[in-house]
Amino acid sequence: MQYIMKGGNPLVGEVVISGAKNAALGILAAAIMTDEPVLIENLPDVQDIRVLLRAMSEIGVIVEWVDGHTIKINGGNIHTVRVENAYIRKIRAGYYLLGALLGKYRHAEVALPGGCNIGSRPIDQHLKGFRALNAQVDVQHGCVLADAKQLQGGHVYLDMVSVGATINVMLAAVLALGNTTIENAAKEPHVVDVANMLNSMGANIKGAGTDVIRIRGVERLHGTEYTIIPDQIEAGTFMFAAAVTRGDVMVKNVIPKHMEAISSKLLEMGCEVSEFDDTIRVVGKPHLRSCNVKTLPYPGFPTDMQPQMCVTLTLAGGTGIVTESIFENRFKYVDELTKMGAQIKVEGNVAVIDGVSRLTGADLVAPDLRAGAALVLAGLTAEGVTTVDNIEYILRGYENFEKKLQSLGAMIEVVTDEREAKKFRLRVG
Ligand code: UD1
C-alpha cells in the first residue's frame, strides 16, 4: 500500500486528535492485571493497538469493542502467561505484558519485542528493574522469561531515561510486596497516564511525572473506567503539517501543556501558535526561520517529532542543526528527502539542514512510523506528485491519517496498485 499525493495545498481547518497510542499500549497491559472488567475510552484505532489486543486475546483476555474507540477488557480468563504468537513480535510494546503478567501471576514469558528499526533498542533496563523486584529473568530462544516466588518491592535506578522501562517496572511493582522506588524515571505524559490508570484500579503510585516514582504495593487491583489522554505526537505532526504547508489548522482535543516543546519551536521558526483549553491553532508563515533542535526525554523535544521537524527545516530560511540524542539510527529518511531536493548532511547523530525554496515530488519509501509521516508532510508541500510506499508503518500509529489530512484540504489517497496511482495522477493533472 502506498500514499499518493499532490503537494501545494496549504492545510486549513480543524482536526481532532485521537487517544495516545503509547499511553494506550501501557494501559491495555495494565487492564489485564485485574480479573474484573475494565472499560477504556478514547482508544486510538491504530494497528499497534489491534496487534496488542490480538496477542492478548490469544492468552485468554476477553476483548469487547463497545464502539470504535471504547473497549471492555476482562483479564479474568487468562490461561497462559506465555505470549509468543506471531503478532507480538511485530510491535514494541508487547514488552508491557511482561510487567503486567509478572506482577499479576509472578511469572511471564514474552517474545522479545519488534517495533521500528530506529536503533538497537535494548531492554536491559526493564530486565534490571524486574530483577530488583526479586524476579529471576532469563532470555531464551528469543523469549524473556521472568519468574518470582515472591515479588518484592525494591530500588530501581534507571541508567538512562526510558519510557518503556519506567512503565514496565511500574506495572510489576504495583502488585509487589512493599515499596518500590524508580529513580531517573521517564516523565512523559504517557507514563503519567498509565500511573493514573493503575491508581484508578487501586494501585498506589506517587510521583509519576517527576523523576522519582514511589510505589506502595497493593494486594489486588480492581476494575475501572478510564479515558486515555490525547496523542502528543499525532497532535505535533498536524501542527508541523500546518507550519510546513503554510496552512492554518485548529488542532483539537489536545493538552496544550504536553505540546510546549513543539509549540515553542514553531514560534521560534516564526509561526503563529495560539493555545485554547484543549485546542492549539497553528498558522504557518510564508517565510519560516531555521532553528536548532536536540531531542531529549520529556519535557524536552520528543524524538518522535524529529523527522517532522527536519522536514519543516528543509523549507525554512538559513541552516538548522538537529541533534538526535535518544536513538542512534533515526535519520534513515534523509536519503528520501534528498530525492526531493532537500539539502541535508548527516554526521553521526547530527543533521545539518540548509533550507531550500521548494521540494519536488518523488517516489519515497517510509523507513519507520514517524519518518513515514514526515515524508507525507514533505509530499504535501512538494511540487507535483509524491508517493510514499510501506505505509503499513504509518498505519501502526496514526488513525485515519489520510482522511484527517483530506479534511484539511490535502490531495492524498491510499492506492494499492499502479492502476489506481495512474488514475490519481490523471485526476490531479
Ligand atoms: C518509547 C516509545 C517511542 C519513543 C520512545 C522515546 C512506545 C511504544 N514507544 O519507546 O515511540 O520514541 O519511547 O520517547 O511507547 N534504552 C536502553 N535500555 C533499555 C531501555 C531503553 O538502552 O532497557 C535506551 C534506548 O535504546 C533509547 C533510550 O534508552 O536510546 C530511550 O528509550 P525508551 O524511552 O525506552 O524508548 P521505548 O520505550 O522503546
Boltz pocket constraint, residues with backbone or C-beta under 6 A from the ligand:
constraints:
  - pocket:
      binder: B
      contacts: [[A, 22], [A, 25], [A, 92], [A, 93], [A, 119], [A, 120], [A, 121], [A, 122], [A, 123], [A, 124], [A, 125], [A, 126], [A, 127], [A, 160], [A, 161], [A, 162], [A, 163], [A, 164], [A, 165], [A, 186], [A, 302], [A, 303], [A, 304], [A, 325], [A, 326], [A, 327], [A, 328]]
      max_distance: 6.0
